[in-house]
Amino acid sequence: MPNKKERQKVLSSIWSTPTPFDIDFFDKGDELVLTSNYRDLVQWWLNIFKSVFPEQPYREKNFIIKIKPIPGVTLKLNTSSGLMKIYGKDHWPWIMSNLEDILEQGNAEMASLAEASDNSVTRFLQLDRNDEEVQDLLDMIPEGGGIMMNDYIMKLWKSLINDWLGCGAQIYIVTPRIDEERLFQIYLLMIRNKGTAFTITLVTPEKSSDGDRFKKTLETTKRMMKKTRTPREQKRLVSDIKMQWAVDTLIVHHETFSTNFVAASKDDEAEVLTTTAHFHKSHFHKNQKDNVCYNKLTSPELGRNYLFPLGVSRVNY
């Protein structure tokens, strides 16, 4: 049996498998617990079991259904809560060999991103479910750019990144200063949109001009993720498995510079939002005013004009 850290990395990779429901994993060592807030999850699991284990007998008592896919492994599904446990002396090698395929088996009828996203994360991010919100926000920028308020820039920043993640783009967040709250929001946006085949790169100095080290910001962000609870159930907003996946998935490129922009590229099209606002509390927690300009360009132009000067290669990511 691998140690907890090794299991966490394996489970975070399996968790990244696209599913129509937001499923969370909790590794208890002797068992894996799978949970979700979606009522339809029980029937989803049962449909998968009937497809994957057509010959295996089910044992049902009260609200509990048990199935043994192989000797030494038991799946126990609570039809009241939707909680499922995988346990038994051989549960870990079975999980490594089978769980990802089982999750993929349930993807025949994928839900839309808005339906599949985690409600508590969406609420925490204060994202509008209106698909037109991003364009409405962009339309507020004067032609040729202009000066905008801090709350508008923050809302546009989150909405654009969420939109780009949702369509599976290559995304770049470039800022000379980033604080733990902004980094936390990036991770939550990634978690909300997992399964869309996006790539995301954060370009920031290893040490800012104010002496803030990114490594320290990252550690503070991890502590925040462990402490943050949902408002109603007071459960952890982000589990260890989700946090591991987000930290492993975000590409971090260290470079020294003083510009700020977010950009996305897909196929031959690209978008870039440039601003004088650092993605840091010093620009978003005060009535700060900053320049904002939005442009569409080709992917080669994005690479040539914005990424290559910072040592970032679009091709490599």
C-alpha positions as CSV (number, residue, x, y, z in Angstrom):
1,M,0.0,0.0,0.0
2,P,1.5,3.4,-1.0
3,N,1.7,6.2,1.6
4,K,-1.0,8.9,1.9
5,K,0.8,11.4,-0.3
6,E,1.2,8.9,-3.1
7,R,-2.4,7.8,-2.9
8,Q,-3.5,11.4,-2.9
9,K,-1.7,12.0,-6.2
10,V,-3.2,8.9,-7.8
11,L,-6.7,9.8,-6.6
12,S,-6.4,13.4,-7.8
13,S,-5.6,12.1,-11.3
14,I,-8.6,9.8,-11.2
15,W,-10.8,12.6,-9.9
16,S,-10.0,14.7,-12.9
17,T,-12.0,12.3,-15.1
18,P,-15.0,14.2,-16.5
19,T,-18.3,13.3,-14.8
20,P,-21.8,14.8,-15.2
21,F,-21.9,15.2,-11.4
22,D,-19.4,16.9,-9.1
23,I,-18.1,13.9,-7.1
24,D,-15.6,14.3,-4.3
25,F,-13.1,11.7,-3.0
26,F,-12.1,11.2,0.7
27,D,-9.3,8.8,1.3
28,K,-9.7,7.1,4.7
29,G,-6.7,4.8,4.2
30,D,-8.7,1.5,4.6
31,E,-11.5,2.8,2.3
32,L,-12.3,5.4,-0.3
33,V,-15.5,7.5,0.2
34,L,-17.2,9.1,-2.8
35,T,-19.7,11.8,-2.2
36,S,-21.9,14.3,-4.2
37,N,-24.7,16.8,-3.6
38,Y,-26.7,15.6,-6.6
39,R,-29.8,13.5,-6.0
40,D,-29.6,11.7,-9.4
41,L,-26.2,10.3,-8.5
42,V,-27.6,7.1,-7.1
43,Q,-29.3,6.1,-10.3
44,W,-26.1,7.1,-12.2
45,W,-24.1,4.7,-10.1
46,L,-26.6,1.9,-10.5
47,N,-26.6,2.3,-14.3
48,I,-22.8,2.1,-14.3
49,F,-22.9,-1.1,-12.1
50,K,-25.4,-2.8,-14.4
51,S,-23.2,-2.0,-17.4
52,V,-19.8,-2.8,-15.9
53,F,-20.8,-5.7,-13.6
54,P,-23.8,-7.3,-15.3
55,E,-23.2,-10.8,-13.8
56,Q,-22.4,-9.7,-10.2
57,P,-25.2,-10.2,-7.7
58,Y,-26.4,-7.3,-5.6
59,R,-27.1,-7.4,-1.9
60,E,-29.7,-4.9,-0.8
61,K,-30.9,-4.2,2.7
62,N,-32.7,-1.1,3.9
63,F,-30.9,1.8,2.0
64,I,-27.7,-0.1,1.4
65,I,-26.7,-1.9,-1.8
66,K,-23.5,-3.9,-1.9
67,I,-21.6,-5.4,-4.8
68,K,-18.4,-7.3,-4.9
69,P,-16.7,-6.8,-8.3
70,I,-13.8,-9.2,-7.2
71,P,-12.9,-11.0,-4.1
72,G,-11.4,-8.6,-1.5
73,V,-13.2,-5.6,-2.8
74,T,-16.7,-4.3,-1.8
75,L,-18.7,-1.3,-3.2
76,K,-21.3,-0.1,-0.7
77,L,-23.9,2.5,-2.0
78,N,-26.2,4.3,0.3
79,T,-29.3,5.0,-1.8
80,S,-30.6,7.6,0.7
81,S,-27.5,9.8,0.8
82,G,-25.7,8.8,-2.4
83,L,-22.5,8.2,-0.5
84,M,-20.5,5.3,-1.8
85,K,-17.6,3.4,-0.1
86,I,-14.9,1.2,-1.7
87,Y,-13.2,-1.0,0.8
88,G,-11.7,-4.5,1.3
89,K,-8.1,-5.9,1.5
90,D,-7.6,-5.4,-2.2
91,H,-9.5,-2.2,-2.7
92,W,-6.4,0.0,-3.5
93,P,-5.1,-2.0,-6.5
94,W,-8.7,-2.4,-7.8
95,I,-9.2,1.4,-7.5
96,M,-6.0,2.1,-9.5
97,S,-7.0,-0.4,-12.2
98,N,-10.7,0.3,-12.5
99,L,-12.1,3.5,-11.0
100,E,-11.1,5.8,-13.9
101,D,-12.7,3.5,-16.4
102,I,-15.9,3.2,-14.3
103,L,-16.2,7.0,-14.1
104,E,-15.7,7.3,-17.9
105,Q,-18.5,4.7,-18.3
106,G,-20.9,7.2,-16.8
107,N,-20.2,9.9,-19.3
108,A,-22.5,8.8,-22.1
109,E,-24.8,11.7,-21.3
110,M,-22.7,14.5,-20.0
111,A,-24.5,17.4,-18.3
112,S,-23.7,21.0,-19.3
113,L,-20.9,22.8,-17.5
114,A,-23.3,24.9,-15.5
115,E,-25.2,21.9,-14.3
116,A,-22.2,19.8,-13.6
117,S,-20.3,22.4,-11.6
118,D,-20.3,22.4,-7.8
119,N,-22.9,24.7,-6.5
120,S,-21.0,25.6,-3.3
121,V,-17.9,26.6,-5.4
122,T,-20.0,28.6,-7.8
123,R,-21.6,30.5,-4.9
124,F,-18.2,31.1,-3.2
125,L,-16.8,32.5,-6.4
126,Q,-19.9,34.7,-6.8
127,L,-20.2,33.8,-10.5
128,D,-23.4,34.6,-12.4
129,R,-24.8,31.6,-14.3
130,N,-25.9,33.9,-17.1
131,D,-24.0,32.8,-20.2
132,E,-24.2,36.4,-21.6
133,E,-22.4,37.9,-18.5
134,V,-18.9,37.8,-20.0
135,Q,-19.9,39.6,-23.2
136,D,-22.0,42.1,-21.2
137,L,-18.9,42.9,-19.1
138,L,-16.6,43.2,-22.2
139,D,-19.1,45.6,-23.8
140,M,-18.6,48.0,-20.9
141,I,-15.0,48.6,-21.9
142,P,-14.7,51.7,-24.1
143,E,-13.4,51.3,-27.6
144,G,-9.6,51.5,-27.4
145,G,-9.7,50.8,-23.6
146,G,-10.4,52.9,-20.6
147,I,-10.2,53.4,-16.8
148,M,-12.4,51.1,-14.8
149,M,-13.1,50.5,-11.1
150,N,-11.6,47.7,-9.0
151,D,-14.8,45.7,-8.5
152,Y,-15.5,45.7,-12.3
153,I,-12.0,44.4,-13.1
154,M,-12.2,41.7,-10.5
155,K,-15.6,40.5,-11.8
156,L,-14.3,40.5,-15.4
157,W,-11.1,38.7,-14.4
158,K,-13.0,35.8,-12.8
159,S,-15.7,35.7,-15.5
160,L,-13.2,35.6,-18.4
161,I,-11.0,32.9,-16.9
162,N,-14.1,30.9,-16.0
163,D,-15.4,31.2,-19.6
164,W,-12.0,30.3,-21.1
165,L,-11.6,27.3,-18.8
166,G,-15.1,26.1,-19.8
167,C,-14.3,26.0,-23.5
168,G,-11.0,24.1,-22.9
169,A,-8.6,26.9,-23.9
170,Q,-4.9,27.5,-23.2
171,I,-5.0,30.2,-20.6
172,Y,-2.2,32.5,-19.3
173,I,-2.4,34.7,-16.2
174,V,0.4,37.1,-16.0
175,T,1.0,39.4,-13.0
176,P,4.1,40.6,-11.1
177,R,2.1,40.3,-7.8
178,I,-0.5,37.8,-6.8
179,D,-1.9,37.2,-3.3
180,E,-3.3,34.0,-1.7
181,E,-7.0,35.1,-2.3
182,R,-6.5,35.5,-6.1
183,L,-4.5,32.2,-6.2
184,F,-7.3,30.5,-4.3
185,Q,-9.8,31.8,-6.8
186,I,-7.8,30.5,-9.7
187,Y,-7.8,27.0,-8.1
188,L,-11.5,27.1,-7.5
189,L,-12.2,28.2,-11.1
190,M,-10.1,25.2,-12.3
191,I,-12.0,22.8,-10.0
192,R,-15.3,24.1,-11.3
193,N,-14.3,23.5,-14.9
194,K,-12.3,20.2,-14.6
195,G,-12.7,17.9,-17.5
196,T,-12.7,20.5,-20.3
197,A,-9.1,19.8,-21.4
198,F,-7.9,23.3,-20.6
199,T,-4.3,24.2,-19.8
200,I,-3.5,27.1,-17.5
201,T,-0.2,28.9,-16.8
202,L,0.5,31.4,-14.1
203,V,3.4,33.7,-14.9
204,T,4.7,35.5,-11.9
205,P,8.1,36.3,-10.3
206,E,9.6,33.9,-7.8
207,K,10.0,36.9,-5.6
208,S,7.9,40.1,-6.1
209,S,9.4,43.6,-5.9
210,D,7.9,43.9,-2.4
211,G,9.8,40.8,-1.3
212,D,6.8,38.4,-1.3
213,R,7.9,34.9,-2.3
214,F,5.5,32.9,-4.4
215,K,6.3,29.7,-2.5
216,K,5.0,31.4,0.7
217,T,1.9,32.6,-1.1
218,L,1.2,29.1,-2.3
219,E,1.5,27.6,1.2
220,T,-0.8,30.2,2.6
221,T,-3.3,29.4,-0.2
222,K,-3.2,25.7,0.7
223,R,-4.0,26.5,4.3
224,M,-6.9,28.7,3.2
225,M,-8.2,25.9,1.1
226,K,-8.1,23.5,4.0
227,K,-9.9,25.9,6.4
228,T,-12.6,27.3,4.1
229,R,-16.0,25.8,4.8
230,T,-19.4,25.8,3.0
231,P,-21.8,28.3,4.6
232,R,-24.6,25.9,5.2
233,E,-23.2,22.4,5.9
234,Q,-19.9,23.7,7.3
235,K,-18.1,21.1,5.2
236,R,-14.7,21.7,3.6
237,L,-15.2,23.6,0.4
238,V,-12.2,21.9,-1.2
239,S,-11.1,18.4,-0.3
240,D,-7.4,17.3,-0.2
241,I,-7.9,15.4,-3.5
242,K,-9.3,18.4,-5.3
243,M,-6.6,20.6,-3.9
244,Q,-3.8,18.2,-5.0
245,W,-5.3,18.1,-8.5
246,A,-5.5,21.9,-8.8
247,V,-1.9,22.5,-7.5
248,D,-0.5,19.8,-9.8
249,T,-2.5,21.1,-12.9
250,L,-1.6,24.8,-12.6
251,I,1.6,25.4,-14.5
252,V,3.7,28.1,-12.8
253,H,6.4,30.0,-14.8
254,H,8.7,32.4,-12.9
255,E,9.9,35.5,-14.7
256,T,10.7,39.1,-13.8
257,F,8.5,41.8,-15.4
258,S,6.0,44.5,-14.5
259,T,3.1,43.9,-16.9
260,N,-0.4,42.5,-16.2
261,F,-2.7,40.6,-18.6
262,V,-4.8,37.5,-18.9
263,A,-5.1,35.7,-22.3
264,A,-6.5,32.6,-23.9
265,S,-5.8,30.7,-27.1
266,K,-7.8,28.0,-28.8
267,D,-7.1,26.8,-32.3
268,D,-6.0,29.9,-34.2
269,E,-7.9,32.5,-32.2
270,A,-6.8,34.3,-29.1
271,E,-8.0,37.0,-26.7
272,V,-6.1,39.2,-24.3
273,L,-7.2,41.5,-21.5
274,T,-4.4,43.9,-20.5
275,T,-4.6,46.1,-17.3
276,T,-2.5,48.1,-14.9
277,A,-4.1,46.2,-12.0
278,H,-1.9,43.6,-10.3
279,F,-4.0,40.5,-9.4
280,H,-3.4,41.3,-5.8
281,K,-5.5,42.6,-2.8
282,S,-3.7,46.0,-3.1
283,H,-5.7,46.6,-6.3
284,F,-8.9,44.8,-5.5
285,H,-9.7,45.6,-1.9
286,K,-9.6,49.4,-2.3
287,N,-11.4,51.8,-4.6
288,Q,-8.6,51.5,-7.1
289,K,-8.9,52.7,-10.7
290,D,-6.9,51.0,-13.4
291,N,-6.6,50.9,-17.2
292,V,-8.3,48.0,-19.0
293,C,-8.1,47.1,-22.7
294,Y,-9.4,44.0,-24.5
295,N,-8.3,42.7,-27.9
296,K,-8.8,39.8,-30.2
297,L,-5.9,38.5,-32.2
298,T,-4.5,35.3,-33.7
299,S,-2.8,32.6,-31.6
300,P,0.6,33.2,-33.3
301,E,0.3,36.9,-32.5
302,L,-0.4,36.1,-28.9
303,G,2.7,34.0,-28.7
304,R,4.9,36.4,-30.6
305,N,3.7,39.6,-28.9
306,Y,2.9,38.6,-25.4
307,L,4.2,35.1,-24.4
308,F,7.6,34.7,-26.0
309,P,9.0,37.9,-24.5
310,L,8.2,36.4,-21.1
311,G,9.9,33.1,-21.9
312,V,6.6,31.3,-22.3
313,S,6.1,29.1,-25.3
314,R,2.6,28.3,-26.4
315,V,3.8,25.2,-28.2
316,N,5.2,23.7,-25.0
317,Y,2.0,23.9,-23.1
